[in-house]
Amino acid sequence: MTRHGKLNLIGMLALPVVTMVAVRVATQNGVFDAYAATYGYLFVINAIPMLLGGLASWLLLRKATGDTARMIAITPTIIPAAIGIVWYLWRATFPAEVAPGAEYIAAPQYLLIWVVGISVLAWLVGRFVNKT
């Protein structure tokens, strides 16, 4: 497996795992009381955008030639994962005053939009980079 393929897999797994850590921190801070089913549910709903981003990155990696094109190809996975990780850790440490814990349900929807947008952008930029 290539270095870029490993980064793609790390990005796919990092967000759901860090979400579990953030939920644990939020539970210890008293933001909300997470049950065992909450952990599983949040893992799955955060894995969905990352699986779609990983699929898009994999498809882009198959056509990418050169290191720059490969780095662009993994952005649909890496950028939404980084945004989600920062967001979840921020909200676990500094929860919202109104409806604490609601971001754990809302964030995957926004991450899905980021995945789609960055996938289209990476596809367009990747076509240009591969031609040069």
Secondary structure, DSSP 8 states (H G I E B T S, - for coil): --HHHHHHHHHHHHHHHHHHHHHHHHHHTTS----HHHHHHHHHHHHHHHHHHHHHHHHHHHH--SHHHHHHHTHHHHHHHHHHHHHHHHHHHS--SSSTTTHHHHHHHHHHHHHHHHHHHHHHHHHHHHH-
